[in-house]
Amino acid sequence: MSEIIVGIDLGTTNSEIAIVEDGKVTLIEDAGRKIIPSFVGISENNEVLVGEAAKNQYVLYPERTVKSIKRLMGEETKVEMAEQAYTPQEISAIILKRLKAIAETYLNQPVEKAVITVPAYFSDAQRQATREAGEIAGLEVVRMINEPTAAALSYEADQKAHKRILVYDLGGGTFDVSVVSIEDDVVEVLASHGNNQLGGDDFDQKIIDHIVKYIKKNSKVDIQASRKAMARINRAAEEAKRALSDQPFVTIEEEYLDEHEGVPIHLSLELARLDYEELIVDYIDETLEAVHIALNGANLTASDIDEILLVGGSTRTPIVSDRLAEKFNLQPHLDVDPDLCVASGAAIQAAMIAGTDVSASAVLVDITPYTYGTSAIGELNGEWYPHKYVPIIHKNSALPLTKSEVFYTMRDNQEAVEVKIFQGEKHDALDNIQIGEFLVEGLSRVPQGNPILLSLDLDLNGILHVSAKEKNTGLEKSIVIDNAISRFEEAEMEAAKERIQEIFGEEETVVVDKEADSQHPVVVQARALVEKAEGLLENASAEDREDMVNVIETINDIIVNEDFAALKEPMDQLSDILYYLET
């Protein structure tokens, strides 16, 4: 029997977990949902909330909830949640730990290994942070693959003809475009480009700004001063964005957002799809420029592309398909679920590593989206310059690969050389991103020109290993480039594991009888809402009391019937009522 390795799409907005069973991909559901919102929260009872429960809490208690943490991966920063500070790795680990538990409940056995997808344009620091999140969650990350590559791998399952595919991946927080060749069960990425800070969250923000401006104009109030009002506006903006994917108009309505000088502030604003698309057109133009760069990187033109594959929920915005169809004279594929294909591809890759029989058994050839190199004295703009960039591993090179270059000491009896590693494309090394440095000391006392071999090894996970060796003696110094951020030391890693475990409570084990429904996060959150509502019934008006009782009965009936997917709507209704009562 092959070992269990799951595939995980750890997304900005949503996350999914999948596994291959009987040669086919299964997206593992949580309370009837294949998609788990990437929200993390701490309830008023100090219980950890992940997914739908945390997303529901965000409207009432944004200060106790974190969303879109993926955008901060790789940064030296912390986020506040329930008056405690957490690193991005820790928040992501909470999501991963929940996904791990969902899979263990479904499989009825422990899950300890995973393939996790990352945006193609994720830097080395961001990849390291993702690996650390997995380790904190108790998962060995056996492989990280790029999200567009995973999508292409999922798509390849039904494709045998030779095709060149453009994978346009627009998620909640990141954008990637990859040019992929599929031939004879080989999925080869030819070129990639992207932006790690562009996605559906930015589309939401445009609508949010539009709403804030509208309220300020009509009510003379800067609604941004209220965190709870902004949390509701944030949710309303996201819902409007989704609705405009299918409808030409949407009315954004939120009653009693706030109060100004005793006058309630209500929101009722119609937004047309054409106006919304005008708000985001600059972002779409930026993605199309990235498409152009990726095509150039693959030495192809638009006419060389056979098919366009859309990945990520934000691609449902009609302007995306329209602009791509216009540019390529091709209608993008709509037969692959843009929300689920990345997790499916991760599961396929996981099955291949585990030796599990899988209908898609392609050889995967991935690439590096960045150029890596060092700095040296050289000619730049007609003058000698001490920081000329010397590329060693070039962008769009196939992984894994090792490249070496020889450099020479500049002085007699030079005893040390400082090696700096950069990521980028600029001729001036200082215009690129320095991701690591180290010192090779104790060199032979010989005349200048002592040869030093610098080797860069980029593995399948996109992690860079660097070594510098004195050719004549074999004296060597090597590092793994993971200090672009302050990587967790072993003690810090153990502390993070203990901390995350502590907020989950007792150590989670595989639950043989399928996770107890009464402890399901959505049920826990629903019951907390009901308990809070019951405490406010006495002081509520007769009309509010009647509404609350009706909604509470609905929630209790749903819990009894175990139809947890139906809890969202009444929970939203009860949350809104409670907010009105507390303001």
C-alpha positions in Angstrom: 0.0 0.0 0.0 1.4 3.4 -1.0 1.8 6.1 1.7 -0.7 8.9 2.1 0.4 12.3 0.6 -2.3 14.9 0.2 -2.4 17.9 -2.2 -3.1 21.3 -0.7 -4.0 24.6 -2.4 -3.2 27.2 0.3 -5.0 30.2 -1.2 -5.3 33.8 -0.3 -9.1 33.7 -0.2 -9.9 30.0 -0.1 -8.0 26.7 0.5 -8.7 23.1 -0.6 -7.3 19.7 0.2 -7.4 16.7 -2.1 -6.2 13.1 -2.5 -6.2 10.5 -5.3 -8.4 7.5 -4.7 -8.8 4.7 -7.1 -6.9 6.6 -9.8 -9.2 9.7 -9.4 -8.9 13.0 -7.6 -11.2 13.5 -4.5 -11.6 17.0 -3.2 -12.2 16.4 0.6 -15.2 18.2 1.9 -15.7 20.0 5.2 -19.4 20.2 6.2 -20.4 19.6 2.6 -18.0 22.3 1.2 -15.0 21.6 -0.9 -13.8 25.1 -0.5 -12.6 26.3 2.9 -12.3 30.1 3.3 -8.7 31.1 4.3 -9.9 32.9 7.5 -8.6 32.3 11.0 -10.2 33.6 14.2 -10.3 33.3 17.9 -13.9 33.2 19.3 -15.0 35.1 22.4 -14.7 31.7 24.2 -11.0 31.5 23.0 -11.8 28.7 20.6 -9.8 28.6 17.3 -12.0 29.2 14.3 -11.0 28.3 10.7 -12.8 28.6 7.5 -16.5 29.5 7.3 -16.9 30.0 11.0 -14.0 32.5 11.1 -15.4 34.2 8.0 -18.7 34.6 9.7 -17.0 36.0 12.8 -15.1 38.6 10.8 -18.2 40.7 10.3 -18.8 41.0 14.0 -15.3 40.8 15.4 -12.7 41.8 12.7 -10.2 42.4 15.5 -10.4 38.7 16.4 -10.1 37.5 12.8 -7.4 37.3 10.1 -7.9 37.0 6.4 -5.7 37.1 3.3 -2.6 36.1 5.3 -0.9 34.7 2.1 -0.1 38.2 1.0 2.2 38.6 4.0 4.1 35.3 3.6 7.8 35.9 3.5 7.6 39.2 5.3 9.1 40.0 8.7 5.8 41.1 10.2 3.1 40.0 12.6 -0.6 40.3 12.6 -2.9 41.0 15.6 -5.7 38.5 16.4 -7.6 38.7 19.7 -4.9 41.0 21.2 -2.1 38.5 20.4 0.5 38.8 17.7 1.2 36.0 15.2 3.6 35.5 12.3 2.2 34.8 8.8 3.6 31.3 9.1 1.6 30.7 12.3 -1.7 31.9 10.8 -1.1 29.8 7.7 -0.2 26.8 9.9 -3.6 27.1 11.6 -5.3 26.8 8.2 -3.0 23.8 7.3 -3.7 22.1 10.6 -7.4 22.4 10.0 -7.0 21.0 6.5 -4.9 18.2 7.9 -7.6 17.3 10.4 -10.3 17.3 7.7 -8.3 14.8 5.7 -7.5 12.6 8.7 -11.2 12.5 9.5 -12.1 11.5 6.0 -9.3 9.0 5.6 -9.6 7.7 9.1 -5.8 7.6 9.5 -3.0 10.1 10.2 -1.8 12.5 7.4 1.8 13.6 7.8 2.9 14.5 4.2 1.7 17.0 1.7 2.3 18.7 -1.6 1.5 22.4 -1.3 1.1 24.8 -4.2 2.5 28.3 -4.3 2.2 31.1 -6.9 4.7 30.7 -9.7 6.1 34.1 -8.9 6.5 33.4 -5.2 10.1 34.4 -4.1 12.5 32.1 -2.2 11.5 33.8 1.1 7.8 33.2 0.4 8.4 29.6 -0.4 10.5 29.1 2.8 7.7 30.7 4.8 5.2 28.3 3.3 7.4 25.3 4.1 7.7 26.6 7.7 3.9 26.9 8.0 3.6 23.2 7.0 6.2 22.2 9.5 4.5 24.1 12.3 1.2 22.4 11.3 2.8 19.0 11.6 3.2 18.4 7.9 6.2 17.3 5.9 6.1 19.4 2.7 7.5 16.8 0.3 7.1 19.1 -2.7 6.0 22.6 -3.5 4.7 23.1 -7.1 3.6 26.3 -8.8 -0.1 26.9 -9.0 -0.3 27.3 -12.8 1.7 24.1 -13.1 -0.7 22.2 -10.8 -3.6 23.5 -12.9 -2.0 22.3 -16.1 -1.3 18.9 -14.5 -5.0 18.6 -13.6 -6.0 19.6 -17.1 -3.5 17.2 -18.6 -5.5 14.2 -17.2 -7.9 14.5 -20.2 -5.5 15.7 -22.8 -3.2 13.7 -25.0 -2.6 15.9 -28.1 0.4 18.2 -28.3 -0.8 21.6 -27.1 0.6 24.9 -26.0 -1.5 26.3 -23.2 -1.6 29.7 -21.6 -2.5 29.3 -17.9 -3.9 32.6 -16.6 -4.1 32.4 -12.8 -5.8 35.2 -11.0 -6.6 34.4 -7.4 -7.5 36.4 -4.3 -4.1 37.9 -3.7 -1.7 36.8 -6.4 -1.5 36.7 -10.2 0.6 34.4 -12.4 0.6 33.5 -16.0 2.5 30.5 -17.4 3.0 29.2 -20.9 2.8 25.4 -20.8 3.6 22.7 -23.3 1.7 19.3 -23.1 3.0 16.5 -25.2 3.3 12.7 -24.7 2.4 12.9 -21.0 5.0 15.6 -20.4 3.8 18.8 -18.9 6.6 21.4 -19.4 6.4 25.0 -18.2 8.1 27.2 -20.8 7.8 30.6 -19.1 6.1 32.4 -16.2 5.5 35.9 -15.0 3.3 37.5 -12.4 2.7 39.8 -9.5 2.5 38.5 -5.9 0.4 41.6 -4.8 -2.4 41.6 -7.4 -5.7 39.7 -7.2 -9.3 39.7 -6.3 -8.6 41.4 -3.0 -7.6 44.5 -5.0 -10.8 44.2 -7.0 -12.7 44.2 -3.7 -10.8 47.2 -2.5 -11.8 49.2 -5.6 -15.5 48.5 -4.7 -14.8 49.3 -1.1 -13.3 52.6 -2.0 -16.3 53.3 -4.2 -18.7 52.6 -1.4 -16.7 54.7 1.2 -16.6 57.6 -1.3 -20.4 57.3 -1.8 -21.2 57.3 1.9 -18.9 60.3 2.5 -20.6 62.2 -0.3 -24.2 61.4 0.9 -23.8 61.1 4.6 -20.8 63.4 5.2 -19.2 60.6 7.3 -15.9 58.8 6.9 -17.1 55.3 7.6 -13.5 54.0 7.7 -13.4 55.0 11.3 -15.6 52.1 12.2 -13.9 48.7 12.0 -17.1 46.8 12.2 -18.8 48.9 9.5 -15.7 48.3 7.3 -15.8 44.6 7.9 -19.5 44.6 6.7 -18.6 46.7 3.7 -15.7 44.4 2.9 -18.1 41.4 2.8 -20.7 43.3 0.8 -18.0 44.3 -1.7 -16.9 40.7 -2.2 -20.5 39.6 -2.6 -21.1 42.3 -5.2 -18.0 41.3 -7.1 -19.2 37.7 -7.3 -22.7 38.8 -8.3 -21.4 41.0 -11.1 -19.8 37.9 -12.7 -23.3 36.8 -13.6 -25.4 39.9 -13.5 -25.1 43.3 -15.3 -26.2 45.2 -12.1 -26.1 44.6 -8.4 -27.6 46.6 -5.5 -25.3 46.8 -2.5 -27.5 47.2 0.6 -26.4 47.3 4.3 -28.8 48.7 6.9 -27.5 50.6 10.0 -23.8 50.5 9.1 -23.2 53.2 11.7 -24.7 56.2 13.4 -23.8 59.9 13.0 -25.2 62.5 15.4 -28.1 60.2 16.2 -28.9 59.5 12.5 -28.5 55.9 11.3 -26.3 55.4 8.2 -27.8 53.0 5.7 -26.2 51.9 2.4 -28.1 51.3 -0.8 -26.0 51.6 -3.9 -26.4 50.2 -7.4 -23.2 49.1 -9.2 -23.2 48.3 -12.9 -20.8 45.7 -14.2 -19.5 48.2 -16.7 -18.7 50.6 -13.9 -17.0 47.9 -11.9 -14.9 46.8 -14.8 -13.9 50.4 -15.3 -12.7 50.5 -11.7 -10.4 47.4 -12.2 -9.3 47.9 -15.9 -5.8 49.1 -14.9 -5.3 45.8 -13.0 -6.5 43.8 -16.0 -4.1 45.7 -18.3 -1.3 44.8 -15.9 -2.1 41.1 -16.2 -2.1 41.4 -20.0 1.3 43.0 -19.9 2.5 40.0 -17.8 1.0 37.7 -20.5 3.1 39.5 -23.1 6.2 39.1 -21.0 5.6 35.4 -20.5 5.0 34.8 -24.3 8.3 36.6 -25.0 10.0 34.4 -22.4 8.8 31.3 -24.2 9.7 32.7 -27.6 6.1 32.5 -28.7 3.4 34.8 -30.0 -0.3 34.9 -29.3 -1.0 32.8 -32.5 1.1 30.0 -31.1 -1.2 29.4 -28.2 -3.7 26.5 -28.7 -5.8 26.9 -25.5 -6.3 29.3 -22.6 -6.8 27.8 -19.1 -8.4 30.1 -16.4 -7.4 29.5 -12.8 -8.6 31.2 -9.7 -12.0 32.6 -8.7 -11.2 36.1 -9.9 -11.1 34.9 -13.5 -14.9 34.6 -13.3 -15.0 38.4 -13.9 -16.2 38.6 -17.5 -13.7 41.2 -18.5 -10.9 38.7 -18.1 -12.3 36.2 -20.6 -13.3 39.1 -23.0 -9.9 40.6 -23.0 -8.1 37.3 -23.4 -10.4 36.2 -26.2 -9.8 39.5 -28.0 -6.0 39.2 -27.6 -5.7 35.5 -28.6 -8.8 35.1 -30.8 -9.6 32.1 -28.6 -12.3 31.5 -26.0 -10.8 30.6 -22.7 -11.6 27.1 -21.3 -14.6 27.0 -19.0 -14.7 23.2 -18.4 -12.1 23.2 -15.6 -13.2 24.5 -12.2 -11.0 27.5 -11.6 -11.3 27.2 -7.8 -10.5 23.5 -7.6 -8.1 22.6 -10.4 -5.0 23.7 -8.4 -5.8 21.4 -5.5 -6.5 18.6 -8.0 -3.1 19.1 -9.6 -1.4 19.1 -6.2 -3.2 15.8 -5.4 -2.0 14.3 -8.7 1.6 15.3 -8.0 1.3 13.9 -4.5 0.0 10.6 -5.9 2.9 10.4 -8.3 5.4 10.9 -5.5 3.7 8.4 -3.3 3.5 5.8 -6.1 -0.2 5.7 -6.2 -2.0 4.7 -9.4 -3.3 7.8 -11.0 -5.0 8.3 -14.4 -2.8 11.3 -15.1 0.8 10.1 -14.9 2.6 13.0 -16.6 6.2 13.9 -16.2 6.3 17.4 -14.7 8.9 19.9 -15.9 8.7 23.1 -13.9 10.7 26.3 -14.2 12.2 29.1 -12.1 10.3 32.4 -12.5 13.4 34.4 -11.5 17.0 34.9 -12.4 19.6 34.3 -9.7 23.2 35.5 -9.6 25.9 37.3 -7.8 27.8 40.6 -8.1 31.3 41.2 -9.2 33.6 43.9 -10.6 32.7 44.5 -14.2 32.0 47.0 -17.0 28.6 48.7 -16.7 27.5 51.6 -18.9 31.1 51.9 -20.2 32.7 52.1 -16.8 34.2 49.7 -14.3 31.7 49.1 -11.5 32.0 47.0 -8.3 28.4 45.7 -8.3 27.8 44.4 -11.8 25.2 41.7 -11.8 26.4 38.3 -13.0 23.4 36.0 -13.7 24.1 32.3 -13.1 20.6 30.7 -13.1 18.4 32.4 -15.7 14.7 33.0 -15.5 12.5 30.2 -17.2 15.2 27.5 -16.7 13.8 24.0 -16.1 14.0 22.6 -12.6 15.9 21.1 -10.9 19.3 22.5 -12.1 22.8 23.4 -10.9 24.9 26.1 -12.5 28.5 27.1 -11.7 30.7 30.0 -12.6 34.3 30.7 -11.8 35.5 34.0 -10.2 39.0 35.2 -9.3 40.4 37.0 -6.3 41.5 40.6 -7.0 44.4 41.0 -4.6 47.6 39.0 -3.8 47.2 37.0 -0.6 43.5 37.7 -0.4 42.2 35.6 2.5 38.5 36.0 2.1 35.7 36.6 -0.4 32.3 37.9 0.3 29.6 36.2 -1.8 26.3 38.0 -2.3 23.3 36.4 -4.0 20.7 38.4 -5.8 17.3 37.7 -7.4 16.3 39.9 -10.4 16.9 40.9 -14.0 18.7 44.3 -13.7 22.3 44.8 -14.8 23.1 46.7 -11.6 23.1 44.1 -8.8 22.0 46.7 -6.3 18.8 47.2 -8.3 17.9 43.6 -7.7 16.8 41.9 -4.5 19.6 40.6 -2.3 18.4 37.3 -0.8 21.6 36.0 0.9 25.3 36.5 1.6 28.2 34.7 3.3 31.9 34.9 3.7 34.5 32.3 2.6 37.5 32.8 4.8 40.9 31.1 5.1 41.8 31.2 1.4 45.4 30.3 0.4 47.9 33.1 0.4 48.6 33.2 -3.3 48.8 35.9 -6.0 45.6 37.4 -7.3 43.6 35.3 -9.7 42.9 32.5 -7.2 39.9 30.7 -8.8 36.7 30.5 -6.7 33.9 28.2 -8.0 30.4 29.5 -7.2 27.6 27.0 -7.7 23.9 27.6 -7.5 21.5 24.6 -7.1 17.8 25.3 -7.5 15.7 22.3 -6.4 12.2 21.2 -7.4 10.7 23.3 -4.7 12.3 26.4 -5.9 14.7 26.5 -2.9 18.2 27.8 -3.7 21.4 26.1 -2.4 24.6 28.1 -2.8 28.3 27.0 -2.4 31.6 28.7 -3.0 34.8 26.6 -3.2 38.4 27.5 -3.6 39.4 25.4 -6.6 43.0 24.6 -5.6 42.3 23.5 -2.1 38.7 22.4 -2.0 37.9 24.9 0.9 34.2 25.3 0.7 31.4 27.3 2.3 27.7 26.6 1.5 24.3 27.9 2.6 20.6 27.4 1.8 19.2 30.8 0.8 16.6 31.1 3.4 17.8 34.2 5.2 15.9 36.6 3.0 13.6 36.5 6.0 14.5 35.7 9.6 14.0 32.0 9.3 12.7 30.3 12.4 15.5 28.8 14.4 14.8 25.3 15.7 13.8 26.5 19.1 11.5 29.1 17.6 10.0 26.5 15.4 9.2 24.2 18.3 7.8 27.2 20.2 5.5 28.0 17.3 4.3 24.4 17.1 3.5 24.4 20.8 1.8 27.8 20.5 -0.5 26.7 17.6 -1.2 23.4 19.3 -2.1 25.2 22.5 -4.8 27.4 20.8 -6.3 24.2 19.3 -6.5 22.6 22.7 -5.6 19.0 23.3 -3.5 17.2 20.6 -5.8 16.3 17.7 -5.9 12.6 16.9 -7.5 10.7 14.1 -11.2 10.4 15.1 -12.4 6.9 14.2 -16.1 7.8 14.4 -15.8 10.8 12.0 -15.3 14.1 13.8 -18.0 14.7 16.4 -20.7 16.9 14.8 -21.1 18.8 18.1 -17.5 19.9 17.9 -17.6 20.9 14.2 -16.3 24.5 13.9 -19.4 25.8 12.1 -21.6 24.2 14.9 -19.4 25.7 17.6 -19.7 29.1 16.1 -23.5 28.8 15.5 -24.0 27.7 19.1 -21.9 30.6 20.3 -24.0 33.0 18.3 -27.2 31.5 19.7 -26.0 31.7 23.3 -25.1 35.3 22.8 -28.5 36.1 21.2 -30.4 34.3 24.0 -28.6 36.6 26.5 -29.9 39.7 24.7 -33.4 38.5 24.2 -34.7 40.1 27.4 -33.7 43.6 26.4 -34.7 43.4 22.7 -37.8 45.0 21.3 -40.7 42.7 20.6 -40.0 42.8 16.8 -36.3 42.0 17.3 -37.1 39.3 19.8 -39.5 37.6 17.4 -36.9 37.7 14.6 -34.2 36.4 16.9 -36.4 33.5 18.1 -37.2 32.5 14.6 -33.6 32.5 13.4 -32.5 30.6 16.6 -35.1 27.9 15.9 -33.9 27.7 12.3 -30.3 27.2 13.4 -31.1 24.6 16.0 -33.2 22.7 13.5 -30.3 22.7 11.0 -27.9 21.4 13.6 -30.3 18.6 14.6 -30.6 17.6 10.9 -26.8 17.9 10.4 -27.3 20.0 7.3 -24.3 22.2 8.2 -23.9 23.7 4.8 -27.3 25.5 5.4 -26.1 27.3 8.5 -24.4 30.2 6.8 -27.5 32.2 5.9 -29.3 32.1 9.3 -25.9 32.7 11.0 -25.4 35.8 8.9 -28.9 37.0 9.7 -28.4 36.5 13.5 -25.0 38.2 13.3 -26.6 41.2 11.7 -29.3 41.4 14.3 -26.8 41.1 17.2 -24.7 43.9 15.6 -27.7 46.2 15.5 -28.6 45.5 19.1 -25.0 46.1 20.3 -24.5 49.5 18.5 
